[in-house]
Amino acid sequence: MDTDSVFYTDRSGKVTSNPLLDQLPSYQSLLYRRKASNSGTKRRSSSRARFGSSGSGKWSTISKHDEKQKSQVEQRPTRALPQTMAQKRAFRLQEDAELSSWRQWRQSTHRYLRRLQDDVHEWLTALQLWRGDIHLIEGMFGTGILSYFSFLRFLVMLNLIIFTLMFSFVLLPIIVAPHASANITYNQNDGGVCSDYPSSTRRGLVIFHEHITDLLSGGGFLEQTYLFYGYYRADKIHFPRITYNLPLAYLLVTIAYLFLSLIWIVKRSATGFKRNLIQDEDRFQSFCNKIFAGWDFCITNGNAAKLKRSSLLYELRTDLEEERIKQKIADRTRKEKCRIYLIRFILNLFVIAVLAGCFYSIYIATIFSQEAQRKEVKENFIVDLIHEYLPSIVITLANFITPLLFSVIINFEDYSPAFEIRFTLMRCVFMRLTSIGVLLFSLWSQITKCKEGPCVCGYNHLVYSCWETRVGQEMYKLTVFDFIIIVAVTIFVEFPRKLIVKYCDCGLAKWLGQQEFAIPQNVLEIVYGQTICWIGAFYSPVLPAICTIKYFFIFYIKKVSLMKNCRPATRPFRASSSNFFFLGVLLIGLILACVPVIVSVAQINCSQACGPFVNYTTSWEVLPTAISELPSGAQTLLFTISSEAFAVSFFVVTCLAMFYVIALAGAHKRVIKQLREQLAMEGRDKHFLIQKLCQAQKLSAITSPGSRSQRQSSRSSPSYHTSFSNNFPEGLFLAHSPPDTSTHV
């Protein structure tokens, strides 16, 4: 008998070989690997040492394994045991009886706290914003569109927290100071040319439409209010027991909301990144997931079920098309490669030219708008409003036209369908977010440029006496105009299109079709608005509250539009990949938003006529000044943390931690690979056993007259440790007779 054979036990307790299980592909693969690594003699000696020459050694191995499994079962919690509720209660009572009174009190306390935690979690879940609406959307349209509304809820909560920080540390001290017997030390004007800040409040008889212009532009009566940077002129607020440093709080809150946004986004995107990485790891696994686990059981609507079916069909066709394109790429000749690369190069040059034209148009529109606003003689209401919103109008037109051009251009570049979507979206992201940067660059080129040589105050104080407020007004106008465009498109474009498609049978209606609810484009809209909010929160502390209200209304507008005007997109967007995509684009927007804020804080001179940083050259100077007022011990600690030696040490430790994580990820990847191979081998084993089952059934059909004698003999046959022995006769599953017989079937 070969000692490496898979063993079974007969009634006498003797461990012998099982010829059926010895033929399994997994066992044959194990033998092959052993032969490749060791010689035949070493293999036999090691196997003898492992299994022993007698059955008692094997029984000891089996008993140790059973004891280990039993100990693992005993260590598992009662609720995780594979038993009925009555058995679990009896097992728990038995455990409680064996414990001391102290252990029983600890366990009861632990159970009470766990139940309390579950109840609190359920209570918080019930209080979650838009819980019922999101469940309704999930049931009607699936998890793909649900991810968009969940992302919108996340932005509402994020902006609410940002405004809470701004209100608590910037607005609230100024509001409370007059009512708390506190003295406010204001930044006094030194009488120089840089400290002149003329009021923009309209005087005399004010026409009604001028109030509307002020409300939409942030000028007039809104300019010197809590809404903008220039209103916060306080330097110190002296409460009875503490002195509050408002400039330091203003700067630290700005750093805090940017850092908080970064941490929250990275934390939420980690889960989506893991799922995305697992899905993209193996194409075969992707096919299996779509076929066997692709259905969304949250869907309760019939039309949504048909749409989900067509979406799965589209995904399978897309995957097959990608495989076909990969094969086509592999079969390309050198001439075809040169041709396609030349076409892509020319088209990318055209895309760059389109982007450059859009950016130049934004630059010209911004300069023209600033010059028009400086004119003392105003024209009529409509023209003045167009001059105010000219940069916003140009940015909106560019964001509307360029995606259409990109979707046409991508068809000639011969990419795979999945890469076409991602590449087009990245171009749109670049266009939307970079347009904000071009607008700010245009403003700063006007702020830092003076007609007569270098600026005396470090900025153009004649035109922009409080340039931070002017930047805040531009961010305010972009936010308001973005909301107006979303509402206008829903009412004047999507709703009439739905009526035309529903009640008109002409060819134009069939060609237009019902409006699709395109998830990526809608996400880009709110990411664009959130990037404006991050930039503008420094110049307009109340802007996060405006964005919170804006996104609150957008949720209901998009919900009504989805249910009444639109239909889900034919190109599916999975929830797992979409969540990671949303947060990835949002992270790009946050990084781009940090750049102008850092530049304005650290490089450009502060306005000397408004704001909390009048006494400083740049906003960043308030931090070293505050540190110099601390005790010597705290200064030493902070200087040590900011020194080069600490930075180098921290960098080395971070690199070591990164190398450890990379090594751990490599080990996990190897384990996953082995588990996949094991799963594949188990599939071959099942296929082998099914073949043997079919052979045994054919054999039993041929030898049916002697079935009674076989049943009688099977009563004395040994019991095999297989999953089939509990439900079916053993003879059906054995291609060979037991090894103690002299013949084989």
Beta strands, then each sheet from edge to edge (+ up, - down):
strand 1: 7-9
strand 2: 15-17
strand 3: 183-186
strand 4: 234-238
strand 5: 243-245
strand 6: 515-517
strand 7: 566-568
sheet 1: 1+ 2-
sheet 2: 3+ 4- 5+
sheet 3: 6+ 7+
end
